[in-house]
Amino acid sequence: MKLSEDSVIAPEKITHYLLKWQPDNDKSEFLRRAGYTHANLERLAEDIRSQLERDAELSRKTQYGDLFKIRGEITGPGGICLRIITIWMAEYKSGQTKFIMLFPDKEV
């Protein structure tokens, strides 16, 4: 199943979650290996959005919406390819699909 190409990626997810160091479940170091930084955060958002071209798999249903998982790859500004999983929610109330999270795909 394909998710909508106009799915929402909140800028705060990039700046305050993915590219900001976190004491638990940090993603910034993983993304930095491929060259993603605050200086090119738009590139990261575009690369995450490119995952919407891939098939999404229903992961689970919650009281707020359906969660979907997309497995894929992104190649950062430094030329390094990262295998990732992105999670998206199709919200029941708003009808919008929103980017929720990204993490390394450790299944190779």
N, C-alpha and C positions, 0 to 999 in steps of 0.2 A: 504494500500500500504506500502511496506517495502522500506526504503531508503538503499542505498549502505552501506555495512559494512566498506568500505574504505573511508567513508566520513571524511573530514578534521576537526580536532579540533585544532585550532591554540593555541600554548602554551600561547600566550599573552592573550587570552580570559580567561584563568584560572588565570594567575598571575596578570594581570593588570586590570581585569574586575571583575571576580567572587570573588576572595579572597582578593581584595584590597578594603578598605572602601571607599565608594563613598557618597558624600553629598546628591545625589538624586538617588533613586531606588537602594539603597545598597543591595547587595546579600550576602556580607561576613558574616554578623551577622546571617542570616538565615542558611547558610552553617556551620558556626562555632558551632551552636547548635547540629549538628550531628557529630561534631569532625573533619570537614574538615579544614585544615590549610595549610600554605605553606610547612610545614614539610611532608605532604602527598598529595601534589598536583597531583601526578601521579594517586593516587587512585581516586580522583575526576574525572580526565579525563577518566579513565576506566569506572567509574560508569555512566558518561554521555554517553560514547560510548555504554554501554549496552542498552541504550534506543532504539538503532537502531534495536533491536530485536522485538520491538513493531510496531504496525501499525501507520503510519503517515497519517495525514489528511491535505489535501491542505487547507491552510489558505487564501492565496491570491496570486495574480500575480503582480509582479512589473516590472519595465523596465529592471531590472538586472537579475531576475530569479523568480522561484516559491518558495514561502515560505510555509513550512510544519510545523505542530505542532504535537508533541508527548506528550501525558500525561502518566506519570509513577511515579515510586517511586525509591528512592535510599536509601540505608541504609549505613550511614556513619561509620567511624572507631569507633565512640562512641556507636554504636549500635542503634542509633536513626534513625527512618524511616522518610523521608521527601517526601511529595507528590509534584511533580514538573511538569512543562511544559517546554519542550525544543523546540526551534525554529531552523529550518535548512533551508538553501537556496540551491536550485538546480540552479546554475548559468547557464545562457544561453551561455555566452561567453566562459567560461572555460570548461563547461560540468561537473564540480566538484560540489559535495554537501558539504556544509560547515556549521558547527555549528555557530549559530548567538547569541543565548542567552538562559538563563535559568531563570525561576522565579517560586515562590511558586504557587501551584495549590490551589486556595482558594475555588474551587467548590468541596465539599465533598459529 
